[in-house]
Amino acid sequence: MAEVFAWKIHLRFFGPAQDQAGVKETVMAVVEGTTVGDVIERLQIGNWMGDRLKTAIDGRIVNKDELLYDGAELAFLPPVSGG
Protein backbone atom coordinates (compact mmCIF):
# COMPACT_ATOMS: atom_id res chain seq x y z
CA MET A 1 0.00 0.00 0.00
CA ALA A 2 1.36 3.41 -0.99
CA GLU A 3 1.96 6.02 1.67
CA VAL A 4 -0.36 9.01 1.66
CA PHE A 5 1.03 12.30 2.91
CA ALA A 6 -1.21 14.89 4.55
CA TRP A 7 -0.28 18.51 4.02
CA LYS A 8 -1.46 21.66 5.71
CA ILE A 9 -2.40 24.56 3.45
CA HIS A 10 -3.49 28.06 4.43
CA LEU A 11 -6.63 29.48 2.85
CA ARG A 12 -7.31 33.21 2.54
CA PHE A 13 -10.57 34.69 1.29
CA PHE A 14 -11.10 38.20 -0.09
CA GLY A 15 -14.19 40.23 -1.00
CA PRO A 16 -17.28 38.18 -1.85
CA ALA A 17 -15.26 34.98 -1.37
CA GLN A 18 -14.78 35.96 2.28
CA ASP A 19 -18.50 36.65 2.63
CA GLN A 20 -19.34 33.26 1.15
CA ALA A 21 -16.78 31.35 3.24
CA GLY A 22 -17.71 33.16 6.44
CA VAL A 23 -14.05 33.51 7.46
CA LYS A 24 -11.04 35.54 6.36
CA GLU A 25 -8.48 32.77 6.87
CA THR A 26 -8.39 29.10 7.79
CA VAL A 27 -6.19 26.04 7.52
CA MET A 28 -7.08 22.83 5.69
CA ALA A 29 -5.47 19.41 5.56
CA VAL A 30 -5.12 17.96 2.06
CA VAL A 31 -3.35 14.96 0.58
CA GLU A 32 -0.59 14.89 -1.97
CA GLY A 33 -1.99 15.43 -5.46
CA THR A 34 -4.75 17.82 -4.38
CA THR A 35 -5.49 20.59 -6.89
CA VAL A 36 -6.98 24.06 -6.47
CA GLY A 37 -10.14 22.72 -8.12
CA ASP A 38 -10.36 19.94 -5.53
CA VAL A 39 -10.33 22.52 -2.74
CA ILE A 40 -12.95 24.66 -4.49
CA GLU A 41 -15.17 21.59 -4.80
CA ARG A 42 -14.57 20.57 -1.18
CA LEU A 43 -15.50 24.07 0.03
CA GLN A 44 -18.49 24.20 -2.34
CA ILE A 45 -17.68 27.75 -3.43
CA GLY A 46 -17.32 27.25 -7.18
CA ASN A 47 -21.02 27.35 -8.02
CA TRP A 48 -21.70 30.85 -6.76
CA MET A 49 -18.87 32.57 -8.68
CA GLY A 50 -18.08 30.15 -11.48
CA ASP A 51 -15.16 31.18 -13.69
CA ARG A 52 -15.07 34.66 -12.17
CA LEU A 53 -13.37 33.28 -9.04
CA LYS A 54 -9.60 33.76 -9.30
CA THR A 55 -7.09 31.85 -7.24
CA ALA A 56 -3.47 32.42 -6.29
CA ILE A 57 -0.87 30.20 -4.65
CA ASP A 58 1.71 32.20 -2.70
CA GLY A 59 0.79 35.35 -4.64
CA ARG A 60 0.92 33.76 -8.11
CA ILE A 61 -2.36 33.57 -10.07
CA VAL A 62 -3.05 29.93 -10.95
CA ASN A 63 -5.72 27.86 -12.65
CA LYS A 64 -7.85 25.18 -11.05
CA ASP A 65 -5.56 22.36 -12.24
CA GLU A 66 -2.59 23.66 -10.23
CA LEU A 67 -1.24 21.20 -7.66
CA LEU A 68 -0.95 22.30 -4.05
CA TYR A 69 1.96 21.55 -1.75
CA ASP A 70 2.65 21.50 1.97
CA GLY A 71 2.50 24.99 3.47
CA ALA A 72 0.99 26.63 0.38
CA GLU A 73 -1.13 29.74 0.81
CA LEU A 74 -4.19 29.50 -1.43
CA ALA A 75 -6.03 32.78 -1.88
CA PHE A 76 -9.52 33.18 -3.32
CA LEU A 77 -9.79 36.50 -5.12
CA PRO A 78 -12.89 38.33 -6.33
CA PRO A 79 -13.15 39.55 -9.90
CA VAL A 80 -11.54 42.92 -10.36
CA SER A 81 -13.76 45.73 -11.54
CA GLY A 82 -12.68 49.12 -12.68
CA GLY A 83 -14.22 52.44 -13.33
C-alpha positions as CSV (number, residue, x, y, z in Angstrom):
1,M,0.0,0.0,0.0
2,A,1.4,3.4,-1.0
3,E,2.0,6.0,1.7
4,V,-0.4,9.0,1.7
5,F,1.0,12.3,2.9
6,A,-1.2,14.9,4.6
7,W,-0.3,18.5,4.0
8,K,-1.5,21.7,5.7
9,I,-2.4,24.6,3.5
10,H,-3.5,28.1,4.4
11,L,-6.6,29.5,2.8
12,R,-7.3,33.2,2.5
13,F,-10.6,34.7,1.3
14,F,-11.1,38.2,-0.1
15,G,-14.2,40.2,-1.0
16,P,-17.3,38.2,-1.8
17,A,-15.3,35.0,-1.4
18,Q,-14.8,36.0,2.3
19,D,-18.5,36.6,2.6
20,Q,-19.3,33.3,1.2
21,A,-16.8,31.3,3.2
22,G,-17.7,33.2,6.4
23,V,-14.0,33.5,7.5
24,K,-11.0,35.5,6.4
25,E,-8.5,32.8,6.9
26,T,-8.4,29.1,7.8
27,V,-6.2,26.0,7.5
28,M,-7.1,22.8,5.7
29,A,-5.5,19.4,5.6
30,V,-5.1,18.0,2.1
31,V,-3.4,15.0,0.6
32,E,-0.6,14.9,-2.0
33,G,-2.0,15.4,-5.5
34,T,-4.8,17.8,-4.4
35,T,-5.5,20.6,-6.9
36,V,-7.0,24.1,-6.5
37,G,-10.1,22.7,-8.1
38,D,-10.4,19.9,-5.5
39,V,-10.3,22.5,-2.7
40,I,-13.0,24.7,-4.5
41,E,-15.2,21.6,-4.8
42,R,-14.6,20.6,-1.2
43,L,-15.5,24.1,0.0
44,Q,-18.5,24.2,-2.3
45,I,-17.7,27.7,-3.4
46,G,-17.3,27.3,-7.2
47,N,-21.0,27.4,-8.0
48,W,-21.7,30.8,-6.8
49,M,-18.9,32.6,-8.7
50,G,-18.1,30.1,-11.5
51,D,-15.2,31.2,-13.7
52,R,-15.1,34.7,-12.2
53,L,-13.4,33.3,-9.0
54,K,-9.6,33.8,-9.3
55,T,-7.1,31.8,-7.2
56,A,-3.5,32.4,-6.3
57,I,-0.9,30.2,-4.6
58,D,1.7,32.2,-2.7
59,G,0.8,35.3,-4.6
60,R,0.9,33.8,-8.1
61,I,-2.4,33.6,-10.1
62,V,-3.0,29.9,-11.0
63,N,-5.7,27.9,-12.7
64,K,-7.8,25.2,-11.0
65,D,-5.6,22.4,-12.2
66,E,-2.6,23.7,-10.2
67,L,-1.2,21.2,-7.7
68,L,-1.0,22.3,-4.1
69,Y,2.0,21.5,-1.8
70,D,2.6,21.5,2.0
71,G,2.5,25.0,3.5
72,A,1.0,26.6,0.4
73,E,-1.1,29.7,0.8
74,L,-4.2,29.5,-1.4
75,A,-6.0,32.8,-1.9
76,F,-9.5,33.2,-3.3
77,L,-9.8,36.5,-5.1
78,P,-12.9,38.3,-6.3
79,P,-13.1,39.5,-9.9
80,V,-11.5,42.9,-10.4
81,S,-13.8,45.7,-11.5
82,G,-12.7,49.1,-12.7
83,G,-14.2,52.4,-13.3
